């Protein structure tokens, strides 16, 4: 199992979740971070949270199951728009996971 598990949740787990998941995979690879990125429908996030240790949820919609389980949730919309907001989210993702920038 990867050192970190990040759940990406959106309404259908197809379009926006794919964009966000791809972005996160590239981020982790560029930083040499051992992380597994899982895509999920928001409605199915509770299943993933119950099935295994999830360290962080990045959602493009509200993810109540993560909030109820006290798992950190970050808004993934900046990865869809890009620019400085996406760069700031990169830093927030790494900080939330306790990963120091390299």
SVG drawing of the C-alpha trace seen along z (x, -y; Angstrom):
<svg xmlns="http://www.w3.org/2000/svg" viewBox="-24 -33 38 35">
<polyline fill="none" stroke="black" stroke-width="0.4" points="0.0,0.0 1.2,-3.5 2.3,-5.7 -0.5,-8.2 -4.0,-7.6 -5.9,-10.5 -9.5,-10.3 -10.7,-12.5 -14.5,-12.9 -16.9,-14.6 -20.4,-14.0 -19.8,-11.3 -16.1,-10.3 -15.6,-10.8 -14.7,-14.3 -13.5,-16.6 -12.3,-13.7 -10.1,-12.5 -8.6,-16.0 -7.9,-16.4 -6.6,-12.9 -4.2,-13.3 -3.0,-16.6 -2.4,-15.0 -0.6,-12.0 1.8,-14.3 2.3,-16.4 3.2,-13.4 5.5,-11.9 7.3,-15.2 7.9,-15.4 8.9,-11.7 5.9,-11.0 4.5,-7.5 0.8,-8.1 -2.2,-6.3 -4.9,-8.5 -8.4,-7.0 -11.3,-8.5 -14.9,-8.2 -18.3,-9.6 -19.1,-11.9 -22.0,-9.6 -19.6,-6.7 -16.9,-8.5 -18.2,-6.9 -17.4,-3.5 -13.8,-4.3 -13.4,-6.0 -14.7,-2.9 -12.7,-0.5 -9.3,-1.9 -7.2,-4.6 -7.8,-7.8 -5.4,-10.6 -7.0,-13.4 -10.0,-14.1 -9.9,-16.5 -13.4,-17.2 -15.0,-19.3 -18.2,-19.1 -19.0,-18.9 -17.9,-15.5 -20.0,-15.0 -18.6,-11.5 -15.1,-12.9 -16.2,-15.7 -18.1,-13.3 -15.0,-11.0 -12.8,-14.0 -10.7,-13.5 -9.2,-16.7 -11.1,-17.9 -9.7,-20.4 -11.5,-22.0 -10.1,-20.7 -11.6,-23.4 -8.3,-25.3 -6.9,-22.2 -9.7,-22.7 -8.9,-26.4 -5.1,-26.3 -2.7,-29.2 -1.7,-30.5 -4.6,-29.0 -3.6,-25.5 0.0,-26.2 -1.4,-27.3 -3.4,-24.1 -0.3,-22.0 1.3,-23.6 -1.9,-23.0 -2.1,-19.3 1.5,-18.7 1.2,-20.6 -2.0,-18.8 -0.3,-15.4 2.7,-16.6 5.1,-16.5 7.9,-19.0 8.5,-20.6 11.6,-19.4"/>
</svg>
